[in-house]
């Protein structure tokens, strides 16, 4: 069981938000840190159940906390790596100087569905 979860952590992450999704494991691509962060919304779409918008990860041997967010303008999910500092609230926002912003193509399906849900909500 642990091997399956480790291999398909992206699929498990998506399944928490919507069990009907399946996902392929992909390699995150780096996005410039100078990106306009004011457009990033909808934290907590994906992550671990105990702390919905965070997930432990390791970067160069250093444990960090990753916060997931949905960029409604770019129709992508992005992650914020806070370089070792712990998030003390759900509204924690890491320093731009110390962090990298990563985009995972495997989360695009979830992002597109979320965008569609937003549009249908606005029509009512």
Secondary structure in CASP SS format (residue, H / E / C, confidence):
PFRMAT SS
TARGET T0000
AUTHOR 0000-0000-0000
METHOD secondary structure of the structure
MODEL  1
X C 1.00
X H 1.00
X H 1.00
X H 1.00
X H 1.00
X H 1.00
X H 1.00
X C 1.00
X H 1.00
X H 1.00
X H 1.00
X H 1.00
X H 1.00
X H 1.00
X H 1.00
X H 1.00
X H 1.00
X C 1.00
X C 1.00
X C 1.00
X C 1.00
X C 1.00
X C 1.00
X C 1.00
X C 1.00
X C 1.00
X C 1.00
X C 1.00
X E 1.00
X E 1.00
X E 1.00
X C 1.00
X C 1.00
X C 1.00
X C 1.00
X C 1.00
X H 1.00
X H 1.00
X H 1.00
X E 1.00
X E 1.00
X C 1.00
X C 1.00
X C 1.00
X C 1.00
X C 1.00
X C 1.00
X C 1.00
X C 1.00
X C 1.00
X C 1.00
X C 1.00
X C 1.00
X E 1.00
X E 1.00
X E 1.00
X E 1.00
X E 1.00
X E 1.00
X C 1.00
X C 1.00
X E 1.00
X E 1.00
X E 1.00
X E 1.00
X E 1.00
X E 1.00
X E 1.00
X E 1.00
X E 1.00
X E 1.00
X C 1.00
X C 1.00
X C 1.00
X C 1.00
X E 1.00
X E 1.00
X E 1.00
X E 1.00
X E 1.00
X E 1.00
X C 1.00
X C 1.00
X C 1.00
X C 1.00
X C 1.00
X C 1.00
X C 1.00
X C 1.00
X C 1.00
X C 1.00
X C 1.00
X C 1.00
X C 1.00
X C 1.00
X C 1.00
X C 1.00
X C 1.00
X C 1.00
X C 1.00
X E 1.00
X E 1.00
X E 1.00
X C 1.00
X H 1.00
X H 1.00
X H 1.00
X H 1.00
X H 1.00
X H 1.00
X H 1.00
X H 1.00
X H 1.00
X H 1.00
X H 1.00
X H 1.00
X H 1.00
X H 1.00
X H 1.00
X H 1.00
X H 1.00
X H 1.00
X H 1.00
X C 1.00
END
